[in-house]
Amino acid sequence: MQSDFVTDKIPERPTAVALGVFDGVHRGHRAVLKEAVSSGELEPWVFTFSEKSMPTGKSGAKRLEPPRLKYGIMKKCGIAHVYAPDFAEMKDLSGEEFFRKVLIEHLRCKKVVCGTDFRFGSRASCGAKEMTEFCEKYGIECRLVEKVFDGGEEISSTRIRAAAERGDMAEVSRLAGYPFCIEKEIVGGKHLGREFDLPTMNQHFDEGYIIPKFGVYVSAAYIDGKYYPAVTNVGVKPTVSDGKVPGAETNVIGLSEDLYGKTVLVFLLGFVREEMVFDSREALFERIAFDRANAEAGAAQWIRDHGAETAEILGI
């Protein structure tokens, strides 16, 4: 992904560089980003890896969000640019080679900012101790940002993934600072909802990204700059499909226009119930109508209380 924001160009002036994978750009990550941003005359940059090539130790973990949202949050934090090369280009560099060739020569770094558990160099051989030593050797300011804690435990992408997989959207939102978000293009379905005056929009999950616990959620859809209360089913729609491909199916309250081809953000606010198999389509859509009626007030309240704040964090 290349743009004016995500670029491999050499900076025009000295930089403060925030280092990390930043999956989810949660509250702990944003503490690192804000430290880089608050570095006076230094231009704040991020060094990370391209989404398609994460370090070996991270490759087994499902991603939390697509690059557009990730980079949008960084931009709203005040980051000027992101350098995100493929991991393959960096994996054989020693710690000092990475420090000298990437941070100093390519990024013109005068201040390094990272978490206390950041690892770098071939086979992740270097950590905070080596980072401090290299900064001293090359005359670079070093800022190691302490972990941010919640409930006595550090905030981490791992905790957020686990919360999403058990459907605990309150914990996801608390740890990340914003709700779990599905940002995908609306694709065609079977149009069964229209028969019952309950049209739904369908979104598929990309391979490699986290899928929340199957079931029904109170949700909010962000479409063309406006929030709408909604109810979302995450799963395989066992009543009306072959039950093999998971996706998200959302009924938006107060909007009936055709959204096919548009990219829509759906925020999962709270888990309602497990995905169920119904005896008939009529029974399925009767339950969707029931869930929709019960979801509307809670979704509308979230939009009033937290919608603007969430849009500001995500840069949408």
C-alpha positions as CSV (number, residue, x, y, z in Angstrom):
1,M,0.0,0.0,0.0
2,Q,1.7,3.2,-1.2
3,S,0.2,6.7,-0.7
4,D,1.3,10.1,0.5
5,F,0.9,8.8,4.0
6,V,2.3,5.3,3.7
7,T,5.6,5.8,1.8
8,D,9.1,4.5,1.3
9,K,10.4,8.0,0.5
10,I,13.2,9.3,2.7
11,P,11.9,12.0,5.1
12,E,12.6,15.6,4.2
13,R,13.6,16.5,7.8
14,P,14.7,14.7,11.0
15,T,12.1,12.3,12.6
16,A,10.8,10.8,15.7
17,V,10.0,7.2,14.8
18,A,7.4,5.0,16.6
19,L,8.2,1.3,16.2
20,G,5.8,-1.6,16.4
21,V,3.3,-3.9,14.7
22,F,0.4,-1.8,16.0
23,D,-2.4,-4.4,15.3
24,G,-5.6,-2.8,16.5
25,V,-3.8,0.5,17.4
26,H,-5.2,0.1,20.9
27,R,-4.8,2.4,23.9
28,G,-1.3,1.1,24.6
29,H,-0.2,1.6,21.0
30,R,-1.6,5.1,21.0
31,A,0.6,6.0,24.0
32,V,3.6,5.1,21.8
33,L,2.3,7.1,18.9
34,K,1.5,10.2,21.0
35,E,5.0,10.2,22.5
36,A,6.4,10.3,18.9
37,V,4.0,13.1,18.0
38,S,5.0,15.2,21.0
39,S,8.6,15.4,19.9
40,G,8.9,19.1,19.1
41,E,10.4,19.9,15.7
42,L,10.9,16.3,14.8
43,E,8.5,14.9,12.2
44,P,6.6,11.9,13.7
45,W,6.8,8.7,11.7
46,V,5.9,5.1,12.2
47,F,8.0,2.1,11.3
48,T,5.9,-1.1,10.9
49,F,5.6,-4.0,8.5
50,S,3.3,-4.3,5.5
51,E,0.1,-6.2,6.4
52,K,0.8,-9.0,4.0
53,S,4.2,-9.8,5.6
54,M,4.2,-9.8,9.4
55,P,7.1,-11.2,11.5
56,T,7.2,-15.0,11.9
57,G,6.2,-14.7,15.6
58,K,3.1,-12.7,14.6
59,S,2.0,-14.7,11.5
60,G,-0.2,-17.1,13.3
61,A,-2.3,-14.4,14.9
62,K,-5.4,-13.1,13.1
63,R,-5.4,-9.4,12.3
64,L,-7.8,-7.1,14.1
65,E,-8.5,-4.5,11.4
66,P,-7.7,-3.7,7.8
67,P,-4.9,-1.3,6.9
68,R,-7.2,1.7,6.1
69,L,-8.5,1.9,9.7
70,K,-5.1,1.2,11.2
71,Y,-3.5,4.0,9.3
72,G,-6.5,6.3,9.8
73,I,-6.0,6.0,13.6
74,M,-2.3,6.7,13.2
75,K,-3.0,9.8,11.1
76,K,-5.5,11.1,13.7
77,C,-2.9,10.7,16.4
78,G,-0.7,13.1,14.5
79,I,1.6,10.7,12.7
80,A,3.0,12.3,9.5
81,H,4.0,9.2,7.5
82,V,4.3,5.4,7.8
83,Y,7.2,3.4,6.4
84,A,5.9,-0.2,6.1
85,P,8.3,-2.5,4.1
86,D,7.9,-6.2,3.7
87,F,9.3,-8.2,6.6
88,A,11.4,-10.2,4.1
89,E,13.4,-7.0,3.4
90,M,14.3,-6.7,7.0
91,K,14.4,-10.1,8.6
92,D,18.1,-10.8,8.0
93,L,19.4,-7.5,9.3
94,S,21.2,-7.6,12.7
95,G,19.9,-5.3,15.4
96,E,22.6,-2.7,14.7
97,E,22.2,-3.0,10.9
98,F,18.5,-2.3,11.3
99,F,19.2,0.6,13.6
100,R,21.8,2.2,11.3
101,K,20.4,1.4,7.8
102,V,16.7,1.8,8.5
103,L,16.3,4.2,11.4
104,I,19.3,6.5,10.8
105,E,20.0,6.3,7.1
106,H,16.5,5.8,5.7
107,L,14.3,7.5,8.2
108,R,16.7,10.2,9.4
109,C,15.7,9.3,13.0
110,K,16.7,11.5,15.9
111,K,14.3,9.9,18.5
112,V,13.2,6.3,18.8
113,V,9.9,5.5,20.5
114,C,8.8,2.0,21.3
115,G,7.2,-0.2,24.0
116,T,9.4,-1.9,26.5
117,D,8.8,-5.3,24.9
118,F,9.6,-4.3,21.3
119,R,12.0,-6.7,19.6
120,F,14.1,-6.1,16.5
121,G,17.0,-7.6,14.5
122,S,17.4,-11.0,13.0
123,R,15.3,-13.6,14.9
124,A,14.1,-10.8,17.2
125,S,17.5,-11.0,18.9
126,C,17.4,-7.4,20.3
127,G,15.2,-5.7,22.8
128,A,15.0,-2.6,25.1
129,K,18.5,-3.1,26.4
130,E,20.1,-3.1,22.9
131,M,17.8,-0.3,21.7
132,T,19.1,1.9,24.6
133,E,22.7,1.0,23.8
134,F,22.4,1.8,20.1
135,C,20.7,5.1,20.8
136,E,23.6,6.0,23.1
137,K,26.2,4.9,20.6
138,Y,24.7,6.9,17.7
139,G,23.5,9.9,19.7
140,I,19.7,9.2,19.3
141,E,17.1,10.1,21.9
142,C,15.5,6.9,23.2
143,R,12.0,6.8,24.8
144,L,10.7,3.4,26.0
145,V,7.0,3.7,26.7
146,E,5.7,1.6,29.6
147,K,2.7,-0.7,29.1
148,V,-0.8,0.5,29.7
149,F,-2.8,-1.6,32.1
150,D,-6.5,-2.4,32.4
151,G,-7.9,-4.6,35.2
152,G,-4.4,-5.4,36.5
153,E,-3.3,-6.8,33.1
154,E,-1.5,-5.1,30.2
155,I,-3.6,-4.0,27.3
156,S,-2.6,-6.1,24.3
157,S,-3.8,-7.2,20.8
158,T,-3.9,-10.7,22.2
159,R,-6.4,-9.8,24.9
160,I,-8.6,-7.9,22.4
161,R,-8.6,-10.9,20.0
162,A,-9.6,-13.2,22.8
163,A,-12.4,-10.9,23.9
164,A,-13.8,-10.7,20.4
165,E,-13.7,-14.5,20.0
166,R,-15.8,-14.9,23.1
167,G,-18.2,-12.0,22.1
168,D,-17.2,-9.7,24.9
169,M,-17.6,-6.4,23.0
170,A,-17.5,-4.3,26.1
171,E,-14.0,-5.5,26.8
172,V,-12.9,-5.0,23.2
173,S,-14.1,-1.4,23.3
174,R,-12.6,-0.7,26.7
175,L,-9.2,-2.1,25.8
176,A,-9.0,-0.7,22.3
177,G,-10.8,2.5,23.0
178,Y,-13.3,1.9,20.3
179,P,-15.7,-0.9,19.3
180,F,-14.9,-3.9,17.2
181,C,-15.3,-2.8,13.6
182,I,-16.0,-4.6,10.3
183,E,-15.1,-2.6,7.3
184,K,-15.9,-4.4,4.1
185,E,-17.7,-3.9,0.8
186,I,-21.3,-4.9,0.7
187,V,-21.8,-8.0,-1.4
188,G,-24.9,-9.6,-2.9
189,G,-27.0,-12.0,-1.0
190,K,-30.2,-14.0,-1.6
191,H,-32.4,-11.0,-1.0
192,L,-34.6,-13.1,1.4
193,G,-34.9,-10.2,3.9
194,R,-36.7,-8.1,1.4
195,E,-39.5,-10.6,1.3
196,F,-40.1,-9.8,5.0
197,D,-39.4,-6.1,4.8
198,L,-36.1,-6.7,6.7
199,P,-33.4,-6.1,4.1
200,T,-29.9,-6.9,5.2
201,M,-26.4,-6.1,3.9
202,N,-23.8,-8.8,3.7
203,Q,-20.1,-8.5,4.3
204,H,-17.4,-11.2,4.1
205,F,-14.5,-11.7,6.4
206,D,-11.1,-11.7,4.7
207,E,-8.8,-14.6,5.4
208,G,-6.3,-13.8,8.1
209,Y,-8.6,-11.4,10.1
210,I,-10.3,-12.2,13.4
211,I,-13.9,-13.4,13.3
212,P,-15.9,-12.6,16.4
213,K,-18.0,-15.2,18.2
214,F,-20.9,-16.4,16.0
215,G,-24.2,-14.8,17.1
216,V,-26.3,-11.7,17.0
217,Y,-25.0,-8.3,18.1
218,V,-26.4,-4.9,18.7
219,S,-24.5,-2.8,16.2
220,A,-24.1,0.6,14.6
221,A,-23.5,1.1,10.8
222,Y,-21.5,4.1,9.6
223,I,-22.6,4.9,6.1
224,D,-21.7,8.0,4.1
225,G,-20.7,9.9,7.2
226,K,-23.7,9.0,9.3
227,Y,-24.4,6.4,12.0
228,Y,-27.5,4.2,12.0
229,P,-28.7,1.8,14.7
230,A,-28.5,-1.8,13.5
231,V,-28.5,-5.5,14.4
232,T,-25.9,-7.8,13.0
233,N,-25.6,-11.6,12.7
234,V,-22.0,-13.0,12.6
235,G,-21.8,-16.6,11.4
236,V,-22.8,-18.9,8.6
237,K,-26.6,-18.4,8.5
238,P,-27.4,-22.1,9.0
239,T,-31.2,-21.7,8.3
240,V,-30.8,-20.3,4.8
241,S,-27.2,-21.3,3.6
242,D,-24.9,-24.3,3.4
243,G,-23.3,-23.1,6.7
244,K,-19.7,-23.1,5.4
245,V,-18.6,-19.5,4.8
246,P,-18.8,-17.1,7.7
247,G,-19.8,-13.5,7.2
248,A,-21.7,-10.6,8.8
249,E,-25.3,-9.8,7.9
250,T,-26.6,-6.5,9.1
251,N,-30.1,-5.0,9.2
252,V,-29.8,-1.2,9.3
253,I,-32.6,0.6,11.0
254,G,-33.8,3.7,9.2
255,L,-32.2,3.1,5.8
256,S,-33.5,1.1,2.9
257,E,-31.3,2.2,0.0
258,D,-29.2,-0.2,-2.1
259,L,-25.7,-0.3,-0.7
260,Y,-24.2,-3.0,-2.9
261,G,-20.6,-2.1,-3.8
262,K,-20.2,0.4,-1.0
263,T,-17.7,-0.1,1.8
264,V,-19.5,0.2,5.1
265,L,-18.3,0.2,8.7
266,V,-20.2,-1.9,11.1
267,F,-19.4,-1.6,14.9
268,L,-20.4,-4.5,17.1
269,L,-21.5,-3.0,20.4
270,G,-22.9,-6.0,22.4
271,F,-23.6,-9.7,22.1
272,V,-27.3,-10.6,22.2
273,R,-27.5,-14.4,21.6
274,E,-25.9,-17.4,19.9
275,E,-26.5,-18.0,16.2
276,M,-29.6,-20.3,15.9
277,V,-31.1,-22.7,13.4
278,F,-34.8,-22.0,12.8
279,D,-37.5,-24.3,11.5
280,S,-38.5,-21.9,8.7
281,R,-37.6,-18.6,7.1
282,E,-40.7,-17.1,8.6
283,A,-39.4,-18.0,12.1
284,L,-36.0,-16.7,11.3
285,F,-37.2,-13.3,10.2
286,E,-39.7,-13.1,13.0
287,R,-36.7,-13.4,15.4
288,I,-34.7,-10.9,13.4
289,A,-37.5,-8.4,13.8
290,F,-37.6,-9.1,17.5
291,D,-33.8,-8.7,17.8
292,R,-34.0,-5.5,15.8
293,A,-36.7,-4.0,18.0
294,N,-34.6,-4.8,21.1
295,A,-31.3,-3.5,19.6
296,E,-32.5,-0.1,18.4
297,A,-32.6,1.8,21.7
298,G,-29.2,0.6,22.8
299,A,-27.5,1.3,19.5
300,A,-29.1,4.8,19.3
301,Q,-27.8,5.5,22.8
302,W,-24.3,4.5,21.8
303,I,-24.4,6.7,18.8
304,R,-25.4,9.7,20.9
305,D,-22.9,9.0,23.6
306,H,-19.9,7.6,21.7
307,G,-20.4,8.0,18.0
308,A,-18.5,11.3,17.5
309,E,-15.6,10.2,19.8
310,T,-15.2,6.9,17.8
311,A,-15.3,8.7,14.5
312,E,-12.6,11.1,15.8
313,I,-10.3,8.2,17.0
314,L,-10.7,6.3,13.7
315,G,-10.4,9.3,11.5
316,I,-13.6,8.5,9.6
